[in-house]
Amino acid sequence: MSANREAILSRVRGALAPLEKRAPLPDWDNELIAMRTLRGTVDAWPLFCERLKLVNGVSFESLAALVTWLDGQGWRHGYCDPALWASLKDAFPATFTVETTFDRTRVDDYQFGITRAAGAVAETGSLILTDKTTSSRLAALAPWVHVAVLIRGTIFADLQHAVTALADDPNIIFCTGPSKTADVEGILIEGVHGPGQQAALLVEG
């Protein structure tokens, strides 16, 4: 170990020594190990919803509930994956303007983007986006609201299973709630580098 590195670490240890309270380590037995026992034995959707809520995301099992939520917030102009729009459009009233082509020259016009998710991770509440399933990466990351359409059979219990299942995809993004940063003064701010609202819509088949 170099003298400079040791000097830095010594200063860190010295600064931490007077602190009475430390952040607790993860409860390995009750969290991670217990999660591994869920593989293939339960419906992972309820657990995913619980974990998504903990990271300030929202989940919907009803398309009507999603539309009501968007309408109530005044988010009525957005983009939808053209492969999804045929099965979703009847739920959207005429007060909505939904485009199936994302115009890069009008990025700020889109209040929400609806795209397909490749899957989700129950233990972390993460949604999985890939180049294969996401019709427009910009539509998933630029609007204030991102709605990921999810199929129950693609919800993995843990990250290990998700990575194994998607190993052949060249580009994978794990979205765990709204985008976040705490770079400035350690203050957590959401919606800086991506959506400020992350939603998941469960569909069957």
ZAMAR-953785 format. One record per residue (C-alpha): x, y, z. Coordinates in steps of 0.02 Angstrom, whole numbers, plus 32768, in hexadecimal, padded with zeros to 4 digits. Example, Ala and Ser with C-alpha at 12.3 -4.5 7.8 and 13.67 -1.06 7.14 Angstrom:
REM residues 2
82677F1F8186
82AC7FCB8165
//
This chain:
REM residues 205
800080008000
804880A97FCE
8069812D8051
7FF081A57FFE
7F6381267FFC
7F8080FA80B2
7F8181B380E0
7ED981CC808C
7E8B813380DE
7ECF81688187
7E7982108176
7DD681BA8145
7DDE814581DA
7E0781D8824C
7D718239820D
7CFC81A58225
7D3B817382D1
7CD881F78336
7C3481CD82E0
7BBE816B834F
7B45813282C9
7B7880D5822C
7B0D809C819B
7ADA7FE881BD
7B197F5D814F
7A977F0180E7
7A377E7B8143
7A7F7DEE80DC
7A187D608126
79707DB8811C
798B7E138079
7A027DCA7FF9
7A0A7D13802D
794F7D0C804C
79337D567FA0
79927CC97F4E
79137C4D7F91
78897CA37F2D
78CC7C6E7E84
78417C1F7E20
77D37BFF7EB8
77657C9A7EC8
77187D257E62
779F7DAB7E66
772B7E3A7E35
76F17E697EE7
77A47E6D7F26
77DB7ED27E8F
77507F517EB1
77867F5E7F67
783B7F7D7F3A
780F7FF57EAC
77A8805D7F26
783D80657F9D
78A380BB7F15
781581347EED
77D180D87E57
771A80AC7E37
76C9800F7DF2
76247FEC7D9C
75C87F4B7D73
753E7FAB7D1A
755380127C7D
74BE807C7CB2
751580A47D57
75B280DA7CFA
7550814D7C87
74F381987D1C
759A81B87D72
75E5820D7CD9
754882747CBE
754182A97D74
75F382EC7D6A
75D183497CC8
764782DA7C63
75E482C77BC2
766582D47B36
76DB82457B1D
772781BA7AB7
76F781027AAE
775280727A5D
76F0805179BC
76F07F9779E2
76917FBC7A84
761F80477A4B
75A17FD879F0
75767F7F7A92
757E801A7B02
752E80A67A9D
747780817AC9
749B80AD7B7F
74D9815C7B57
745481E47B44
745782687ABC
74A782E47B34
754B82847B21
75C6829C7A92
762E81FF7A7D
76AF81EF79F2
76FC814E79B5
779781A1796C
780B81FC79E3
7841829F7992
78EF82CB79D3
78D6838179A2
784483917A1C
788883357AB3
783C83B17B2E
778D83967AE8
777F82E67B2D
774282DA7BE1
7745821C7BE4
778C81897B85
774480DA7B81
77BC80507B4D
77D17F967B66
783E7F537BF1
78A77EB87BD5
78827E867C88
78947EBA7D3D
78F47E897DDA
78857E6D7E72
790D7E7A7EF7
793E7F2B7EC3
789F7F6D7E71
79007F887DD0
78BA7F8D7D20
79267F497C93
79347FA37BED
79917F5B7B59
79B37F8B7AA5
794D7EF67A6C
78AD7F247AC6
78B37FE27ADA
786F80357A3D
78C080DB7A66
794680EF7AEB
792D81AB7AE9
787281977B06
7897812E7B9F
791581A67BEA
78E982587BB3
783282757BE5
780B829F7C9A
77A282007CA9
77D881557C6C
775B80C67C69
77A7801A7C50
772F7F947C14
775A7EF27C69
77267E3C7C53
77157DD57CF2
77817D487CB1
78177DBB7C9C
78227DF07D53
78BF7DA17D9B
78D47D827E54
79867DC47E59
7A0C7E1C7DF5
7A6F7D7D7DD5
79DE7D2A7D7B
79BA7DC77D17
7A6E7DD97CDB
7A757D217CAD
79D47D297C4A
7A077DC67BEA
7ABE7D997BD0
7AB67DA57B12
7A767E587B0C
7B017ED57AE6
7AB47F677B44
7A4F7F587BE5
7A117FE47C58
79D07FC17D07
795A804D7D3D
793A804E7DF9
78B680D37E14
78C681857DD4
797381C37DA5
79D182057E3D
7A6D82657E6B
7AB682A27F0F
7B5482EF7EC6
7B31839E7F09
7B3E83B07FC6
7B0182FD7FDB
7A4E83347FB8
79E882B07F5A
799482F77EBF
792782907E49
790D82A87D90
79B382F77D64
7A0182797CED
796082247CB6
78A9820E7CE4
7869825D7D83
77DC81DE7D8A
77F581247D68
775B80B67D52
774080007D2A
76A57FBD7CD4
76857F027CE1
76337EB17C4B
76087DFB7C2E
76577DAB7B97
//
